[in-house]
Amino acid sequence: MLLGGDGWDGEQLTEIGGASIAGVAAVAGALYGSFQRFVNPEEFGLFLSIEYVAMIVIGGVATGYGP
């Protein structure tokens, strides 16, 4: 039960959040693939991964300002 007498069920909310994010990522990937008509794995190399990690570290995960 999502909303019980004791409040929010954290485990179920985590599962719903993870499934929602996976669904959004799937739709984004499908749109990207249909727009490009060809997806090359070299487009998503090491540099892009380092760039995303740097964005998270510098910008912070939980805030818009930074860690």
KAZI-V616072 format. One record per residue. RES is the residue in one small letter. PHI is phi in whole degrees, -180 to 180 (* if undefined). PSI is psi in whole degrees, 0 to 359 (NA if undefined). Layout:
res=RES phi=PHI psi=PSI
res=RES phi=PHI psi=PSI
//
This chain:
res=m phi=* psi=126
res=l phi=-69 psi=311
res=l phi=-111 psi=96
res=g phi=-96 psi=182
res=g phi=-68 psi=339
res=d phi=-93 psi=0
res=g phi=116 psi=205
res=w phi=-81 psi=141
res=d phi=-87 psi=106
res=g phi=-63 psi=320
res=e phi=-66 psi=318
res=q phi=-70 psi=323
res=l phi=-64 psi=322
res=t phi=-64 psi=318
res=e phi=-66 psi=318
res=i phi=-65 psi=319
res=g phi=-64 psi=316
res=g phi=-64 psi=318
res=a phi=-67 psi=323
res=s phi=-65 psi=316
res=i phi=-65 psi=320
res=a phi=-64 psi=322
res=g phi=-65 psi=318
res=v phi=-64 psi=319
res=a phi=-65 psi=323
res=a phi=-66 psi=317
res=v phi=-65 psi=318
res=a phi=-62 psi=318
res=g phi=-66 psi=321
res=a phi=-66 psi=318
res=l phi=-67 psi=320
res=y phi=-64 psi=315
res=g phi=-64 psi=320
res=s phi=-73 psi=330
res=f phi=-73 psi=317
res=q phi=-80 psi=334
res=r phi=65 psi=358
res=f phi=-159 psi=129
res=v phi=-114 psi=118
res=n phi=-102 psi=127
res=p phi=-64 psi=341
res=e phi=-71 psi=343
res=e phi=-68 psi=336
res=f phi=-112 psi=63
res=g phi=-89 psi=196
res=l phi=-66 psi=320
res=f phi=-62 psi=319
res=l phi=-66 psi=321
res=s phi=-64 psi=316
res=i phi=-64 psi=321
res=e phi=-63 psi=317
res=y phi=-66 psi=319
res=v phi=-64 psi=320
res=a phi=-64 psi=321
res=m phi=-62 psi=319
res=i phi=-69 psi=317
res=v phi=-69 psi=314
res=i phi=-73 psi=315
res=g phi=-82 psi=336
res=g phi=91 psi=152
res=v phi=-88 psi=317
res=a phi=-94 psi=346
res=t phi=-126 psi=164
res=g phi=-88 psi=347
res=y phi=-94 psi=319
res=g phi=153 psi=179
res=p phi=-68 psi=NA
//
